[in-house]
Amino acid sequence: MPSMSKVKPTPGSWCYDTSEDPFHHQLLIGVGCHDSEGGFEIDPVCQIKLPDPHLPIYHSQFKDQARSNARLIAAAPDLLEACTMALARMNLAMANDHSTGSQSGIGQGHVRQLEDAIAKAVNP
């Protein structure tokens, strides 16, 4: 099972800045998103570049896809934690199945899929 100790992502709750930067054409993803006297503060972890809306190739589809990507990236730390906890419970259920002869319905394929996803997140 992959170890969470291999990875040390930026701590805190991640989110993305929905205001978009009109000058740099980017979405910021980071920690500490909150209103501060009517403003939005974010400690950036990464950014997604948006196409310049003045270019002829610009389509709203690109902006929608960038927002979707930003949501997924912002959810990554929570998803990693949930997958790690689910994998531990699945391994426990399978060990219990083995010792009692019962069937939880959890297969090696499910376990392997979680192990692979966790490894993709924590291994360089």
Secondary structure in CASP SS format (residue, H / E / C, confidence):
PFRMAT SS
TARGET T0000
AUTHOR 0000-0000-0000
METHOD secondary structure of the structure
MODEL  1
M C 1.00
P C 1.00
S C 1.00
M H 1.00
S H 1.00
K H 1.00
V C 1.00
K C 1.00
P C 1.00
T C 1.00
P C 1.00
G C 1.00
S C 1.00
W E 1.00
C E 1.00
Y E 1.00
D C 1.00
T C 1.00
S C 1.00
E C 1.00
D E 1.00
P C 1.00
F C 1.00
H C 1.00
H C 1.00
Q E 1.00
L E 1.00
L E 1.00
I E 1.00
G E 1.00
V E 1.00
G E 1.00
C E 1.00
H E 1.00
D E 1.00
S E 1.00
E C 1.00
G C 1.00
G E 1.00
F E 1.00
E E 1.00
I E 1.00
D E 1.00
P E 1.00
V E 1.00
C E 1.00
Q E 1.00
I E 1.00
K E 1.00
L C 1.00
P C 1.00
D C 1.00
P C 1.00
H C 1.00
L C 1.00
P C 1.00
I C 1.00
Y C 1.00
H C 1.00
S H 1.00
Q H 1.00
F H 1.00
K H 1.00
D H 1.00
Q H 1.00
A H 1.00
R H 1.00
S H 1.00
N H 1.00
A H 1.00
R H 1.00
L H 1.00
I H 1.00
A H 1.00
A H 1.00
A H 1.00
P H 1.00
D H 1.00
L H 1.00
L H 1.00
E H 1.00
A H 1.00
C H 1.00
T H 1.00
M H 1.00
A H 1.00
L H 1.00
A H 1.00
R H 1.00
M H 1.00
N H 1.00
L H 1.00
A H 1.00
M H 1.00
A H 1.00
N H 1.00
D H 1.00
H H 1.00
S H 1.00
T H 1.00
G C 1.00
S C 1.00
Q C 1.00
S C 1.00
G C 1.00
I C 1.00
G C 1.00
Q H 1.00
G H 1.00
H H 1.00
V H 1.00
R H 1.00
Q H 1.00
L H 1.00
E H 1.00
D H 1.00
A H 1.00
I H 1.00
A H 1.00
K H 1.00
A H 1.00
V H 1.00
N C 1.00
P C 1.00
END
